[in-house]
Amino acid sequence: MASKIITKTIKYTDGKDITIETGKLARQADGSVVIRQGNTMLLATVVSPEEAREGASFLPLSVDYQEKFASSGKIPGGFLKREGRLSDHEILICRLVDRALRPLFPDEYYSDIQVMISLISADDQIMPDSLAALAASSALVVSDIPFDGPISEVRVVRVENKMIVNPTQEEKSKSDLDIIVAATIDNIMMVEGEMKEVEEEVLLEALHIAHEAIKEQCKVQIELAEEVGVTKRGHTPPSEDEALGNQVRDALYEKFYEVFKRHIIVKSERSAVLKTLKDDYLALFEEDEEANIELIKKYIRKVEKEAARNLVLDTKVRMDGRKLDEIRPIWSEASYLPSPHGSAVFTRGETQSLSTVTLGTKLDEQIIDGAVFSGSSKFILHYNFPAFSTGEARPNRGPGRREVGHANLAYRALKAIMPDEEENPYTIRIVSDILESNGSSSMATVCASCLALMDAGIQISKPVSGIAMGMISEGGENGRYAILSDILGDEDHLGDMDFKITGTEKGITACQMDIKIDGLSYKVLKEALDQARKGRIHILNEMKKTLAVPREDLKPNAPRCSVLTIEKDMIGAVIGPGGKVVQEIQADTGATVIIEEVDNAGKVSIFSSDKKSMEDALKRIKSIVAVPVVGEVYDGIVKSVVPFGAFVEFMPGKEALLHISEIKWERIEKIDGVLEVGEEIKVKLIGIDNKSGKLRLSRKVLLPRPEKSRTAR
């Protein structure tokens, strides 16, 4: 790596210039850069030993992105007070970078590659996630590591029908489209984002604008690499044996092709037939000590993939017998589980999700403590992928990066149709457990979770469905290609594209795309989007057969909520000294009472699964915050007795003097023996002094007037 400091600038007309600096920090890494935009700074480093990992059969790439708390002047929470395991937010950015870089390393480059990106300075308006891949790619291009880049990523949002590249946080908050796009100079490689029911043409426009911006960022990286002057290292690919490869193809291609041509629907049955063919062929080499078994297995996988792809291109029929745009059989069921607040099973072919919805209070909100963002979330979605869903046995180590990514995609898909916070007082947690998997489990999660929300009585604006699209192509501008709707797991592995799209009947709410080949045209992208829309509508119609609209009411065991707005100066009265009043209300009624100050007023939320409990708590609170009304009759309690009357609490926390002259019609000389402390009496509020605000009570006006008094008057 060069020892001199080199800086390049990516110019923008709106003043959001990006600088790339190398040669100053982390000089012992194979490549390192500092990216800066505004006050946001990222340090990216990359290291790869020259020796290949022994026994590796895939690219051993690891990408880690971490936001340092010091970057925004914060100290981490928790006991240790230091950065720990990556948060879900950081993992999602790792995935954005990994998915963009991984296809661009040479085939069969098996040396470990570690990319580390650190946010070392934060700007509350410049978002670092749209700069992370630019930082990683820049570090790679100034290193000697083989890399078919550069690449970059940008964020595009639409605000009031105007597309903005790498917007500020404020601009992003006003957008109805928010996507991050990764690309080389020539090709789009990855897309991920969320939308508020936008049309397919709008997404295509955003992709085009993103790619134009990425081209400029890639050109600057090329200039940087030329100025650094690094020569890329050579690497020795694993040994090849062309004659052996031809031998394997001659022996197995037609057999594989015929298996796929039988259109076996069940994955396990198809896999068993293929395994028998492979095992029988490998058995021929058992006595041959010189045979390279691993190389033979590699050629078998290659021939199997070729046969499966050619079947689709030749016949336009897939390995399970479906047409290119045909969706697997669907069945679903709502309220499958009796105890959760909402539940649904969604099954499409051999992919199945069991999703549940749980309603909680504000106390159940997810607390987020990050270097850039701290706050809470009332909507949570978790995705679980146990080993049995694919017939495997492996330890359960908790959610991995894939599970975090799939959960986020489903979360973004549903977020657009959730009720506003004013309409929804609940914290909502969705859990999708994948019980079977043969492709598109994240899209099954979207469908099952949508049904579970409706089953729970959450008033979503519209149902959402999701579909995963694939593609098989020969490559080249005029090469054959086939776009596949609702892909199988095998079609995902052997195909050239994985394009997940979710939306309502009106438009798209989220998308995620990974492309494994060069030269995917906008024409093909548009065709894929149009085909996806038809599939999405078909799935929506199947879901509607189970549940078309949200249930009118919550489940009997779900917590009910009543929200009351009170004057700001009454918050203290409801809480009481040290929380005494609100704690007594909760203990006496069994309801949960949460008090917040919102918009200069008090917001009181009362949660209970028992209607009477909630009504009792509501009554208590209303009595505390009620305003005394002249002429109203109240149930009072004598709190103290004095020579000139008694002080009576006629409303919670409100006392007033009941003068001795207002106790009875008859004249009372002494108060002794007339009223006692703790005695319950009815009183009427007969006046409020305009100057002092003192309240005047009367008891005698509620008693019959003696005849003598009437005659005298």
C-alpha positions in Angstrom: 0.0 0.0 0.0 1.2 3.5 -0.8 2.9 5.5 2.0 1.9 8.9 0.8 -1.4 10.4 1.6 -3.8 10.6 -1.4 -7.2 12.2 -1.3 -9.9 12.2 -4.0 -13.2 14.0 -4.0 -16.6 13.1 -5.4 -18.2 16.4 -6.3 -21.9 17.1 -5.8 -23.7 20.3 -6.9 -25.6 20.5 -3.6 -22.4 20.6 -1.5 -22.6 17.0 -0.2 -19.1 16.3 -1.5 -17.5 12.9 -0.5 -13.8 12.6 0.1 -11.7 9.4 0.0 -8.4 9.5 1.8 -5.8 6.7 1.9 -2.2 6.5 3.3 -2.9 8.1 6.6 -4.6 5.6 8.9 -4.3 1.8 9.3 -1.3 1.4 7.0 -0.5 -2.2 7.9 -3.8 -3.4 6.5 -3.7 -4.6 2.9 -5.9 -1.6 2.1 -7.5 1.2 4.1 -9.4 4.4 3.4 -11.3 7.1 5.3 -14.5 8.2 3.7 -16.0 11.6 4.7 -19.2 13.4 4.0 -20.1 16.2 6.2 -19.1 15.2 9.7 -19.7 11.5 9.0 -16.4 9.5 8.7 -15.9 5.8 8.0 -12.6 3.9 8.3 -12.6 0.8 6.1 -9.8 -1.8 6.1 -9.3 -5.0 4.2 -6.9 -7.8 4.9 -6.4 -11.1 3.0 -3.5 -13.6 3.5 -1.9 -14.9 0.3 -2.4 -18.5 1.3 -5.8 -20.1 0.4 -7.8 -21.6 3.2 -7.2 -25.4 3.2 -10.2 -27.3 2.1 -12.3 -24.2 1.2 -15.0 -24.6 -1.4 -16.5 -21.1 -1.2 -15.3 -17.6 -0.7 -14.3 -17.1 3.0 -15.4 -13.4 3.1 -16.4 -11.7 6.3 -17.7 -8.1 6.5 -18.1 -6.3 9.8 -19.6 -2.9 10.3 -19.5 -1.2 13.7 -20.6 2.2 14.9 -18.4 3.5 17.6 -20.3 5.3 20.4 -17.6 7.9 20.6 -18.4 8.9 17.0 -21.5 10.7 18.3 -20.3 11.6 21.8 -22.1 8.8 23.6 -21.1 6.2 26.2 -22.6 2.8 25.7 -25.3 1.6 28.0 -25.2 -1.6 30.0 -22.8 -2.8 32.7 -19.6 -3.1 30.6 -19.9 0.3 29.0 -18.2 -0.8 25.8 -19.2 -1.8 22.3 -20.2 -5.5 22.2 -21.8 -7.8 19.7 -23.1 -6.2 16.6 -26.6 -4.8 16.8 -29.3 -5.8 14.3 -28.9 -2.4 12.7 -25.1 -3.0 12.2 -25.7 -6.6 10.9 -28.1 -5.3 8.3 -25.4 -2.9 7.0 -22.9 -5.7 7.0 -25.2 -7.6 4.7 -25.6 -4.7 2.4 -21.9 -4.6 1.9 -21.3 -8.3 1.8 -24.0 -8.9 -0.9 -22.5 -6.2 -3.1 -18.8 -7.4 -2.8 -19.1 -11.2 -2.8 -19.9 -11.8 -6.5 -16.8 -9.7 -7.6 -14.0 -11.8 -6.3 -12.4 -14.2 -8.8 -13.9 -17.6 -9.0 -12.3 -20.1 -6.6 -10.4 -17.4 -4.7 -10.2 -19.2 -1.4 -8.0 -16.9 0.7 -9.8 -15.4 3.8 -10.9 -11.8 3.2 -11.8 -9.6 6.2 -13.5 -6.3 5.6 -13.9 -4.0 8.6 -15.8 -0.7 8.5 -16.0 1.5 11.5 -18.1 4.7 12.0 -15.5 7.0 13.7 -17.4 10.3 13.4 -21.2 10.7 13.1 -23.3 13.5 11.6 -27.0 13.6 12.6 -28.0 14.3 9.0 -25.5 12.2 6.9 -26.4 8.5 7.1 -23.4 6.2 7.2 -25.1 3.1 5.7 -25.1 4.6 2.2 -21.3 5.2 2.4 -20.3 1.8 3.9 -20.0 -0.1 0.6 -18.1 2.8 -1.1 -15.6 2.7 1.8 -15.2 -1.1 1.5 -14.7 -1.0 -2.2 -12.2 1.9 -2.0 -10.2 -0.1 0.5 -10.2 -3.1 -1.9 -9.1 -1.1 -5.0 -6.1 0.4 -3.1 -5.1 -3.1 -2.0 -3.3 -5.8 -3.9 -6.3 -8.2 -3.3 -7.9 -9.5 -6.6 -11.2 -7.7 -7.0 -13.4 -7.1 -10.1 -14.7 -3.8 -8.8 -15.0 -1.0 -8.0 -18.6 -0.9 -6.8 -20.5 1.6 -4.7 -23.9 2.0 -3.0 -26.1 5.0 -2.8 -29.5 5.7 -1.2 -32.3 7.2 -3.3 -35.4 8.6 -1.8 -38.4 10.3 -3.3 -39.8 13.4 -1.7 -42.8 15.1 -3.3 -42.1 13.2 -6.5 -38.5 14.4 -6.6 -35.7 11.8 -6.5 -32.8 12.6 -4.1 -29.4 10.8 -4.0 -27.9 10.3 -0.5 -30.4 12.5 1.2 -30.2 14.0 4.7 -32.0 12.3 7.5 -34.7 15.0 7.4 -35.3 14.4 3.7 -35.4 10.7 4.2 -38.1 11.1 7.0 -40.4 12.8 4.4 -40.0 10.2 1.6 -42.4 7.7 0.2 -39.5 5.6 -1.4 -36.2 4.7 0.3 -33.9 2.3 -1.4 -30.2 1.5 -1.3 -28.7 0.3 -4.6 -25.3 -1.3 -5.3 -23.7 -1.4 -8.7 -20.5 -1.5 -10.7 -20.0 1.0 -13.6 -21.8 -1.4 -15.9 -24.4 -3.3 -13.8 -26.8 -3.1 -10.9 -26.0 -5.8 -8.4 -28.2 -5.3 -5.4 -31.3 -3.4 -4.3 -32.9 -3.2 -0.9 -35.5 -0.8 0.4 -39.1 0.2 1.4 -41.8 2.1 -0.2 -45.3 3.4 0.5 -47.2 1.5 -2.2 -45.3 3.0 -5.2 -45.7 1.8 -8.8 -43.2 -0.4 -10.6 -42.2 2.5 -12.9 -41.2 4.6 -10.0 -38.9 2.0 -8.7 -37.2 1.6 -12.1 -36.7 5.4 -12.3 -35.0 5.3 -8.8 -32.8 2.5 -9.9 -31.7 4.4 -13.0 -30.9 7.5 -11.0 -29.0 5.5 -8.4 -26.9 3.8 -11.1 -25.9 7.1 -12.7 -24.6 8.4 -9.3 -22.8 5.1 -8.7 -20.9 5.4 -12.0 -19.4 8.7 -10.9 -18.3 7.2 -7.6 -16.7 4.2 -9.4 -14.8 6.5 -11.7 -13.2 8.3 -8.8 -12.2 5.0 -7.3 -10.5 4.0 -10.5 -8.6 7.3 -10.5 -7.6 6.6 -6.8 -6.3 3.1 -7.7 -4.3 4.5 -10.6 -2.6 7.1 -8.4 -1.9 4.6 -5.7 -0.4 2.3 -8.3 -0.9 -1.0 -6.6 -0.3 -4.2 -8.6 -2.9 -6.9 -7.9 -1.5 -10.1 -6.5 -1.7 -13.3 -8.4 -3.5 -16.3 -7.1 -3.3 -20.0 -8.0 -6.8 -21.4 -8.7 -7.4 -25.0 -7.8 -6.3 -27.5 -10.3 -8.5 -28.3 -13.2 -8.8 -31.4 -15.4 -10.6 -30.7 -18.6 -10.7 -34.4 -19.6 -12.1 -35.4 -16.3 -14.7 -32.6 -16.5 -15.8 -33.9 -20.0 -15.9 -37.4 -18.7 -18.3 -36.5 -15.8 -20.5 -34.5 -18.2 -20.7 -37.3 -20.7 -21.7 -39.7 -18.0 -24.2 -37.6 -16.0 -25.6 -34.7 -18.0 -28.4 -36.6 -19.8 -29.3 -38.5 -16.7 -29.6 -35.3 -14.6 -31.6 -33.7 -17.4 -34.0 -36.7 -17.5 -34.5 -36.5 -13.7 -35.4 -32.8 -13.9 -37.6 -33.5 -16.9 -39.7 -35.9 -14.8 -40.9 -32.8 -12.9 -40.8 -34.3 -9.4 -42.7 -31.9 -7.1 -41.5 -33.1 -3.7 -38.0 -31.8 -2.9 -36.9 -34.8 -0.9 -37.9 -37.2 -3.6 -36.1 -35.3 -6.3 -33.0 -35.0 -4.1 -33.1 -38.8 -3.3 -33.1 -39.6 -7.1 -30.2 -37.2 -7.8 -28.2 -38.6 -4.8 -28.5 -42.1 -6.1 -27.1 -41.0 -9.5 -24.2 -39.2 -7.8 -23.4 -42.1 -5.4 -23.5 -44.7 -8.2 -21.1 -42.6 -10.2 -18.7 -41.9 -7.3 -18.7 -45.7 -6.5 -16.9 -46.2 -9.8 -13.8 -44.5 -8.4 -13.7 -46.3 -5.0 -10.8 -48.6 -6.1 -8.9 -45.8 -7.9 -6.4 -44.4 -5.5 -5.3 -41.7 -7.9 -8.8 -40.3 -8.4 -9.4 -36.7 -7.2 -12.8 -37.3 -5.5 -13.2 -33.6 -4.5 -12.6 -32.5 -8.1 -15.1 -35.1 -9.4 -17.7 -33.9 -6.9 -17.1 -30.3 -8.1 -17.7 -31.3 -11.7 -20.8 -33.3 -10.7 -22.3 -30.1 -9.1 -21.4 -28.1 -12.2 -23.1 -30.7 -14.6 -26.2 -30.9 -12.3 -26.6 -27.1 -12.4 -26.1 -27.0 -16.2 -28.8 -29.6 -16.8 -31.3 -27.9 -14.5 -30.8 -24.5 -16.1 -30.9 -25.9 -19.7 -34.2 -27.7 -18.9 -35.9 -24.3 -18.1 -34.3 -22.5 -21.1 -35.2 -25.4 -23.5 -38.7 -26.3 -22.4 -39.9 -23.2 -20.5 -41.1 -25.7 -17.8 -39.4 -25.9 -14.4 -38.1 -28.9 -12.5 -41.3 -29.2 -10.4 -43.5 -29.0 -13.6 -44.7 -25.4 -13.2 -44.8 -22.8 -16.0 -42.4 -19.9 -15.6 -45.0 -17.6 -14.0 -47.0 -20.2 -12.1 -47.3 -20.0 -8.3 -47.1 -23.1 -6.1 -50.4 -24.3 -4.4 -51.3 -22.1 -1.5 -53.3 -22.8 1.7 -53.6 -20.7 4.8 -55.5 -20.7 8.1 -56.1 -17.9 10.6 -56.6 -18.4 14.4 -54.8 -21.6 14.2 -53.5 -21.1 17.8 -56.1 -20.4 20.5 -54.0 -18.5 23.1 -51.9 -15.9 21.1 -53.6 -12.6 20.3 -53.4 -13.4 16.6 -52.0 -16.3 14.6 -51.9 -17.7 11.0 -50.4 -20.5 9.0 -49.3 -19.7 5.4 -48.1 -22.6 3.2 -46.9 -22.2 -0.4 -45.7 -25.4 -1.9 -43.1 -26.8 0.6 -42.6 -23.5 2.4 -44.6 -22.8 5.5 -44.7 -20.0 8.1 -46.5 -20.1 11.4 -46.8 -16.5 12.6 -48.1 -15.1 15.8 -49.0 -11.6 17.0 -48.7 -10.4 20.6 -50.1 -7.1 21.8 -48.3 -5.3 24.7 -48.2 -1.9 26.4 -45.7 0.9 26.1 -43.7 -0.9 28.8 -43.0 -3.6 26.2 -41.5 -1.3 23.6 -38.1 -2.3 22.3 -35.4 0.0 23.6 -32.8 0.9 21.0 -29.4 2.2 22.3 -27.2 2.9 19.3 -24.3 5.2 18.5 -26.3 7.1 16.0 -29.9 6.4 17.0 -31.4 5.9 20.4 -35.1 5.5 21.1 -37.8 2.8 21.1 -39.9 0.8 18.7 -43.5 -0.2 19.1 -43.4 -2.6 16.1 -41.2 -5.7 16.3 -40.8 -8.6 13.9 -38.7 -11.7 14.5 -38.0 -14.5 12.0 -36.8 -18.0 13.1 -35.4 -20.6 10.8 -35.0 -23.9 12.8 -32.9 -26.7 11.2 -35.9 -29.1 11.0 -37.5 -26.8 8.4 -35.1 -28.3 5.9 -34.9 -31.7 7.4 -31.5 -31.0 9.0 -30.1 -31.4 12.5 -27.8 -28.7 13.9 -27.4 -26.8 17.2 -29.7 -23.8 17.8 -27.3 -20.9 18.2 -29.8 -18.2 18.0 -30.6 -15.9 15.0 -27.8 -15.4 12.5 -27.3 -12.6 10.0 -29.7 -14.3 7.5 -32.5 -14.4 10.1 -31.9 -10.8 11.0 -32.0 -9.8 7.3 -35.2 -11.8 6.5 -36.9 -10.3 9.6 -36.0 -6.8 8.5 -37.4 -7.3 5.0 -40.7 -8.6 6.3 -40.8 -5.7 8.8 -40.3 -3.1 6.1 -43.0 -4.9 3.9 -45.6 -4.5 6.7 -44.6 -1.2 8.1 -46.3 0.7 5.3 -49.7 -0.7 6.1 -49.6 -0.5 9.9 -52.1 1.9 11.6 -50.8 5.3 12.8 -49.5 5.5 16.4 -52.6 7.6 17.4 -54.8 4.8 16.2 -52.7 2.0 17.7 -51.7 2.3 21.3 -50.2 -1.2 21.4 -46.7 -2.5 21.1 -46.9 -5.2 18.5 -44.6 -8.2 18.2 -44.8 -10.6 15.3 -42.9 -13.9 15.3 -42.6 -16.0 12.2 -41.4 -19.6 12.7 -40.5 -21.3 9.5 -41.7 -24.9 9.7 -40.9 -25.9 6.2 -38.6 -24.3 3.7 -38.1 -24.8 0.0 -37.6 -21.2 -1.2 -39.1 -17.8 -0.4 -39.5 -18.3 3.4 -39.2 -14.5 3.9 -42.1 -14.0 1.6 -44.1 -16.6 3.4 -43.3 -14.6 6.5 -44.9 -11.5 5.0 -48.1 -13.3 4.0 -48.5 -15.3 7.3 -47.7 -12.2 9.4 -50.2 -10.1 7.5 -52.9 -12.7 8.1 -52.0 -12.9 11.8 -52.2 -9.1 12.1 -55.7 -9.2 10.6 -56.6 -12.1 12.9 -55.5 -10.1 15.9 -57.9 -7.2 14.9 -55.1 -4.8 14.1 -56.7 -2.4 11.6 -54.1 -2.5 8.8 -54.8 -0.3 5.8 -54.5 -3.1 3.2 -53.3 -6.7 3.0 -49.7 -7.3 1.8 -48.2 -10.3 0.1 -44.7 -11.1 -1.1 -43.2 -13.1 -3.9 -39.6 -14.1 -4.8 -38.6 -13.9 -8.5 -35.7 -15.7 -10.1 -34.0 -15.8 -13.5 -31.9 -18.2 -15.6 -30.0 -16.8 -18.5 -27.3 -17.7 -21.0 -25.8 -14.2 -20.7 -25.1 -11.8 -23.5 -27.4 -9.2 -25.0 -29.2 -11.7 -27.2 -28.9 -14.8 -25.0 -31.9 -16.8 -23.9 -33.4 -16.0 -20.5 -36.3 -17.1 -18.3 -37.9 -15.2 -15.5 -39.3 -17.4 -12.7 -42.1 -16.6 -10.3 -42.1 -18.0 -6.8 -38.7 -19.7 -6.9 -37.8 -22.9 -5.2 -34.7 -23.2 -3.1 -32.9 -25.1 -5.9 -33.8 -22.4 -8.4 -32.4 -19.7 -6.0 -29.1 -21.6 -5.8 -28.7 -22.3 -9.5 -30.3 -19.1 -10.8 -28.9 -15.7 -11.7 -31.2 -13.5 -9.7 -33.1 -13.4 -6.4 -35.7 -10.6 -6.5 -38.1 -10.4 -3.5 -41.0 -8.0 -3.9 -43.8 -7.2 -1.5 -46.8 -5.0 -1.9 -50.5 -4.4 -1.9 -52.9 -4.3 -4.8 -51.9 -0.6 -5.2 -48.1 -0.8 -5.2 -44.8 -2.0 -3.8 -44.0 -1.7 -0.1 -40.5 -3.4 0.0 -38.0 -5.1 -2.2 -34.6 -7.0 -2.0 -32.7 -8.0 -5.1 -29.4 -9.8 -5.6 -28.0 -10.4 -9.1 -25.3 -12.9 -9.8 -24.5 -12.1 -13.4 -23.4 -9.1 -15.5 -25.6 -7.2 -17.9 -29.1 -7.3 -16.4 -31.0 -4.8 -18.6 -33.8 -2.5 -17.4 -36.0 -4.3 -20.0 -35.5 -7.5 -18.1 -36.0 -5.8 -14.7 -39.3 -4.3 -15.9 -40.4 -7.7 -17.2 -39.6 -9.2 -13.8 -41.5 -6.5 -11.9 -44.6 -6.9 -14.2 -44.5 -10.6 -13.7 -44.0 -10.2 -10.0 -47.1 -7.9 -9.7 -49.3 -10.5 -11.3 -48.0 -13.2 -8.9 -48.4 -10.8 -5.9 -52.0 -10.2 -6.8 -52.7 -13.9 -7.2 -51.2 -14.6 -3.7 -53.3 -11.7 -2.2 -56.5 -13.2 -3.7 -55.6 -16.6 -2.1 -55.0 -14.9 1.2 -58.4 -13.2 1.0 -60.1 -16.6 0.9 -58.9 -17.0 4.5 -59.2 -13.5 5.8 -60.0 -10.4 3.6 -60.1 -7.7 6.2 -59.1 -7.3 9.8 -61.4 -8.7 12.4 -63.6 -6.0 14.0 -62.5 -6.7 17.5 -59.5 -8.0 19.4 -59.4 -11.6 20.8 -61.1 -12.1 24.2 -57.7 -12.6 25.9 -56.0 -9.6 24.2 -55.4 -6.5 26.3 -58.0 -3.7 25.8 -56.8 -0.1 25.8 -58.5 3.1 26.7 -56.6 6.4 26.2 -57.5 9.6 28.1 -56.0 13.0 27.5 -55.7 15.2 30.6 -54.4 18.7 31.4 -50.6 18.8 31.8 -50.9 20.1 35.3 -53.0 17.1 36.3 -50.2 14.6 35.5 -48.8 14.9 39.0 -52.2 14.3 40.6 -52.7 11.1 38.7 -49.2 9.8 39.5 -49.2 11.0 43.2 -46.3 11.4 45.5 -43.7 8.9 44.6 -46.1 7.2 42.2 -48.5 6.3 45.1 -51.7 7.2 43.4 -51.1 5.4 40.1 -49.7 2.3 42.0 -52.8 2.1 44.1 -55.0 2.3 41.0 -53.1 -0.6 39.4 -53.1 -2.7 42.5 -56.8 -2.1 43.2 -58.1 -2.6 39.6 -55.5 -5.0 38.1 -55.1 -2.6 35.1 -51.8 -1.2 33.7 -51.7 2.6 33.7 -49.1 4.4 31.7 -48.8 8.2 31.8 -46.8 10.3 29.3 -46.5 14.0 28.5 -47.3 14.4 24.8 -47.7 17.7 23.0 -47.9 19.7 26.2 -50.7 17.5 27.6 -51.0 14.3 29.6 -51.7 11.0 27.8 -53.0 8.3 30.0 -53.2 4.8 28.5 -55.0 2.1 30.4 -54.5 -1.6 29.4 -56.3 -4.6 30.7 -57.6 -7.9 29.3 -60.6 -7.5 31.7 -63.3 -4.9 30.7 -64.4 -4.2 34.3 -60.8 -3.7 35.4 -60.2 -1.1 32.7 -63.5 0.6 33.4 -62.7 0.8 37.2 -59.3 2.3 36.5 -60.7 4.8 34.0 -63.4 5.9 36.5 -60.7 6.4 39.2 -58.6 8.5 36.9 -61.5 10.6 35.6 -62.4 11.4 39.2 -58.9 12.6 39.9 -58.7 14.9 36.9 -62.3 16.0 37.0 -62.9 19.8 37.3 -65.3 20.9 40.1 -68.6 22.1 38.7 -70.9 24.5 40.6 -74.2 22.8 41.2 -72.9 19.2 41.1 -73.6 16.9 44.0 -70.6 14.8 45.3 -70.0 11.9 47.7 -67.7 13.4 50.2 -65.6 12.2 53.2 -65.0 14.3 56.3 -61.2 14.7 56.6 -61.0 17.0 59.6 -63.3 18.9 62.0 -62.7 22.5 63.1 -64.8 24.9 65.3 -66.2 26.6 62.3 -67.0 23.5 60.2 -65.4 20.6 58.5 -63.0 20.0 55.6 -64.5 17.5 53.2 -62.8 15.7 50.4 -65.5 15.7 47.7 -63.2 14.7 44.8 -59.9 12.7 44.9 -57.3 15.1 46.1 -59.7 18.0 46.4 -60.9 19.3 49.7 -63.1 22.3 50.6 -64.6 23.8 53.7 -68.2 22.9 54.7 -69.0 25.9 56.9 -70.9 25.2 60.1 -73.8 27.3 58.7 -74.1 24.9 55.7 -74.3 21.7 57.6 -78.0 21.8 58.7 -80.9 24.2 58.4 -81.0 24.4 62.2 -78.5 26.7 63.9 -75.5 24.8 65.2 -73.7 26.2 68.2 -70.9 23.6 68.3 -69.5 21.2 65.7 -68.8 18.5 68.3 -71.0 15.4 67.8 -72.4 16.7 64.5 -69.8 15.3 62.1 -67.0 12.8 62.6 -63.7 12.3 60.7 -64.2 9.6 58.1 -67.9 10.1 57.9 -69.4 9.9 54.4 -71.8 12.7 53.4 -73.3 14.1 50.3 -72.4 17.7 49.5 -73.2 20.2 46.8 -70.7 22.7 45.3 -72.6 26.0 45.7 -69.9 28.4 44.6 -66.3 29.3 43.7 -64.8 32.6 44.8 -63.7 34.5 41.7 -60.7 36.1 43.4 -59.3 33.4 45.8 -60.6 30.3 44.0 -62.0 28.9 47.2 -64.7 26.4 46.9 -67.9 26.5 49.0 -69.8 23.4 49.9 -73.3 22.9 51.3 -74.9 19.9 52.9 -78.1 21.5 54.1 -79.4 22.4 50.6 -79.7 18.6 50.0 -81.8 18.2 53.2 -85.5 18.9 53.6 -86.1 22.4 54.9 -88.0 22.5 58.2 -91.6 24.0 58.0 -90.8 26.6 60.6 -88.0 28.0 58.6 -90.3 28.3 55.5 -93.0 30.1 57.5 -90.4 32.5 59.0 -89.2 33.3 55.5 
